[in-house]
């Protein structure tokens, strides 16, 4: 795996990342840090990557279990150390998974497997941060819709 980061030049703190697979993402800094607030901060990218990594795992695990998953979102809320390096110290992952008659136990197990076995990003962040999780399962079946 590889990634190249290119600075946008002396008028700010914009950086463009190009992945080995040819995709690009922009990062910028806050105005008070010399940036123009045009894109994700680098540490926001770390947090977003972790959310994407674990959401990917959860959906894949549920699909492989032949569960009718139709949506998955995870909201991450993180605290950072006050001093440099300002590593993440706490991260809460709030999952909302939707589907047709999804068993709550299967969703909770998928989240657990992601964080204990598959998600490389959360495994790395667990070295400095306390990771916590919550799960909300939303049933999109006709029976659930009629009951509402």
N, C-alpha and C positions, 0 to 999 in steps of 0.2 A: 504494500500500500504506500502511496506517496501523495504529497500535496505541495503545491508551490504557492507562496504568499508574495504578492507584489504590492509595494507601497504606491499610492496614487500621486505622491509628490509633495513638495514643500508647502503647499497651501492648506494642509490639513493632515488628518490621521486616517484617511480612507485606505483600506487594504482589500485586495481582491484575492481570494483563495481559488486556485484551480486544482481540482482533484485529479488523481491519476486516471480516473474514468472520463475526464473531460468536462465535468460540471463545474460551475462557478458559484461563489457566494461572496457577498460583500460584508465587510466589517468596518465600523467607524467608532470614533470615540466621542465622549461628551464634549460639549463646547468648552467647558472649563478645563478639559485636558488637551485642548488643541484640535479637537475634531469638529465636525459639522453636524453631528447627530443624524446621519443619513442612513445608517444601517445598524444591524445587531452589534452589540459590544462583543469582543472576543469571548468573555466568560458567559454571555448569554448564548453564544453558539455552543459552548460546552454543555450548558444546561439543556438547550434544545436538542442537541445530538443525543443526550442521555434519554430524554423523553421519547425521541424517535426510535431509539434502539429498543427500549422496553415495550413501547406500543407495538412495534413490529413483532416482537416475540409473542406478546399476548395474543394478537390476531392470528399469527401462524400456529400457535399451540391450539387455540380454539378451533381453527379450520381443520387442522390435522385430527382433532378429536371429533370431527364431523358435527360440530355445533353451528347453529345458524346465526353466526355473528354478523351484524349489519353495520356496526359503528364502534369506534373506540377512540376516546380522547383521554389525555392525561394532562392535568395541570400540575406543574411543578412550582413549589414555593421554596426558595432557598435563603439561608442565612450564610454570610461570609465572615471570616475572621476580620477583626478590626485592624490588624497589622499585616504588613507584607511578609510573606506572600499571602494575599487575601483568599485563601482556599475556602471552599464550601465547608461549613461546619454542620449544617442541618439541611436536609432536603426532604420535603413531603411530596409524595406522588399521589394525587387524587385521580383515580381512574373512573371513567364513566364508560361502561360497555353496554351496547344495545344489541338486541337480537330477539329471535323468536324462541321463547321458552328456554332461554339460557339458564342452565343450573348455576346458581350462585357459587356452589362449591367448585365447579369447573373453572369459573372466572377467577376466583380467589387462588386456585391452584396454578393457573396460568401466570398470574402476577407473581406468585411465590417462585415458580420455576424460572421465570425471567430473571429475577433478582438473585436467586441462589445459584443458578447454573449457566444461563445463557447470555445475559446482557453484560458485555465487556465494559461498557461505559459506567454502569452503576457499580460494577465490581471495583473499578479503579477509584471512583468517588467515595466508595465505602471505606477507603483507607483513611480519609480525613473527615468524613461527614457521617452523622447519624442519619440513616435513611428510615423514613416511616411511610406507610401506605394506607390508603383507604380505597374502598371499592363500592361503586354504585352500579347496580345492574338494572337496566331498563328493558322491560319486556315489550316488544313491539308486535306480539302476536295479536290476532283478531280478538281472542278472548280477553286479553288485557285491555285492548282499545275499547271494547264494549263495556267493560267494567268501569271505565273512567267516565 
